[in-house]
Amino acid sequence: MSDCIFCMIGRGEIPASVVYEDDEVLAFDDIAPQAPVHTLIIPRAHYATVADGVPPETMLRVIEAIPRVAEAKGVAGSGYRVIINTGPDAAQSVHHFHVHVLGGKPMAEGMV
């Protein structure tokens, strides 16, 4: 999608603080972090949500990036949270499938 902000970041049209990248996946720091570490992982191809027919090989590449991001951000040993918001009721604000990796502080019990 030409007007999707995450697609534009994936194409390098908008600058981002890149944490990890390969030919199918890009991980970059969130501009409005909810934790000391808040990195987003996106497929470079556009899928509106995780339920938008994401091919299994693309899903695998996104999931494989999670521990790489955690290691790069220094939270692999202490723990981190992985979140995928899907649709408006889940507060998905950018309609491009993405994974949040949050860490760098203890997460409250019951916090989702």
C-alpha positions in Angstrom: 0.0 0.0 0.0 1.5 3.3 -1.0 0.0 5.4 1.8 0.6 3.0 4.7 3.2 4.5 7.1 4.7 1.1 7.9 5.1 0.3 4.2 6.8 3.7 3.7 9.2 2.9 6.6 9.8 -0.6 5.1 10.7 1.0 1.8 13.0 3.5 3.5 10.9 6.5 2.6 10.4 7.5 6.3 13.4 7.3 8.6 13.3 4.9 11.5 15.6 3.6 14.2 16.2 0.2 12.7 17.0 -2.6 15.2 17.0 -5.6 12.7 16.2 -6.1 9.1 16.4 -8.7 6.4 14.7 -9.0 2.9 11.2 -9.8 4.4 11.2 -8.2 7.8 12.0 -4.9 9.4 12.2 -4.1 13.2 12.4 -0.5 14.4 11.9 1.4 17.6 8.3 2.7 18.3 8.2 6.5 18.2 5.8 6.5 21.2 7.3 3.8 23.4 5.2 2.3 26.2 8.2 0.7 27.9 12.0 1.4 27.9 12.2 -1.1 25.1 9.4 -0.9 22.5 10.3 -2.2 19.1 7.9 -3.1 16.3 8.5 -5.9 13.8 6.8 -5.7 10.5 6.8 -7.8 7.3 7.9 -5.6 4.4 4.8 -6.8 2.4 1.5 -5.2 3.4 -1.0 -7.2 5.4 -3.6 -5.2 7.3 -3.8 -7.7 10.3 -2.4 -11.0 11.4 -5.7 -12.5 10.0 -5.1 -11.0 6.6 -3.8 -14.1 4.8 -0.2 -13.7 5.9 1.7 -16.6 4.3 3.2 -19.1 6.8 6.8 -18.3 5.6 6.3 -14.6 6.3 4.8 -15.3 9.7 7.8 -17.5 10.5 10.2 -14.8 9.5 8.4 -12.3 11.8 8.4 -14.7 14.7 12.1 -15.6 14.1 12.9 -11.9 14.4 11.5 -11.6 18.0 14.5 -13.2 19.8 16.9 -11.3 17.6 15.2 -8.0 18.5 15.2 -9.0 22.2 18.9 -9.8 22.1 19.7 -6.6 20.2 17.8 -4.5 22.7 19.3 -6.3 25.7 16.1 -7.8 27.2 16.6 -11.4 26.1 17.8 -12.5 29.6 15.5 -10.4 31.7 12.3 -11.1 29.8 10.0 -9.2 27.4 6.4 -9.1 26.3 5.3 -9.8 22.7 1.9 -8.3 21.6 0.0 -8.4 18.3 -3.1 -6.1 18.3 -5.6 -7.1 15.7 -8.5 -4.8 14.7 -10.1 -1.8 16.2 -11.3 -3.5 19.4 -7.7 -4.4 20.2 -6.6 -0.8 19.6 -4.6 -1.6 16.4 -3.7 2.0 15.3 -1.7 1.2 12.2 -3.4 -1.3 9.9 -0.2 -3.1 8.8 0.4 -6.4 10.7 3.1 -5.8 13.3 4.4 -7.3 16.5 5.3 -5.2 19.6 8.3 -6.3 21.6 8.3 -4.6 25.0 10.7 -4.8 27.9 13.3 -3.1 30.0 11.2 -2.9 33.1 9.1 -5.4 35.1 5.7 -5.7 33.6 2.7 -5.5 36.0 0.8 -8.7 36.7 -2.5 -8.7 34.9 -1.2 -6.2 32.4 -2.0 -7.4 29.0 
